[in-house]
């Protein structure tokens, strides 16, 4: 039987998003500096490459693995950086 999603990964991702949202404009200089360093070094922080994969039930019998699809929860900061870079391309 596939493991049930406890929602821990989703809660963790949501918590990171809330922290960034709460700090608002105060985070902009730090995120800009992080983006600058990342681009200049040509490297991506290791944590940005990690993802929590959560099985999401599509429907049908919950005991059948094929009835689940994987959803990858990735770094919120990385997603924001991707949007910034995409805006310049």
N, C-alpha and C positions, 0 to 999 in steps of 0.2 A: 504494500500500500504506500503511495507517495506521501511524503511528509506534508503535514498541514502548514500553511503559511501562518506564522504567529504574528506577522506584521512588524517584527522587530526591525527588519531592514528598512521598511517603509517609514517607520517612526524615526529611525536614525537619519534618513535622508530628509524627512520633513523638518526635523529639529535643526539640521544644518541650514536649510532654506530659511527657516524662521530667524535664526541668528543673523544671517546675512541681511534679511529684510529689516530687522530691528535696528541694525547699525546704519542702514541707509547710506546716505552720502558720505558719512565718515569713513566708510570702507573704500571709497573710490581711489584715493591716492595709494593705498596699500595694494589693492588689486591691480592698479595700473603698474606699479613697481614690480609686482610679481609677474605680470605679463611681459614687461620689458626684460626682466632677468631671464625668464623662460625662453623668449625669442632669441635674445643675444647669446645664450648658452646653447641653444639648439637642443635642449632637453626638456622633457616633461617630467614633473614630479612623480615619483613612484605611486603615491596615493591616488593620483589622477587616473592611473591605468587600472586600478582595482574597481571591481563592481560586485555588488551583492546580487546574486541571481535568485529570484523568487519564483516559485511555480504558481501560476495563476490558473485556476480551474476554468475551462472553456465551457463545460456543460457535460451532461451524461454521467456515467458511472464514475464516482470519485476514486474507485480502486483501480482504474485503468490509467496507466501512465500517459497514453496518447491523448487523454482528455485534459492535459495540462500544457500550458505554453510557458516558456521562460521569459521573464522580464528582468532586464539588467538595470539596477539602480546605480548610477555612476555619480561621480563628484559634482556637486552643485557648482563649485567654483570653476571647474573645468568646463561645464556647460556654459557658464557665463562667458568665459574666455573664448569659447568656440563662436558664440554669437558676436562678440566684438570683432574677432578675426574675420568672420563671414561678412561683416558689414564693410570691411575694407577691401574685400576681394571683388 
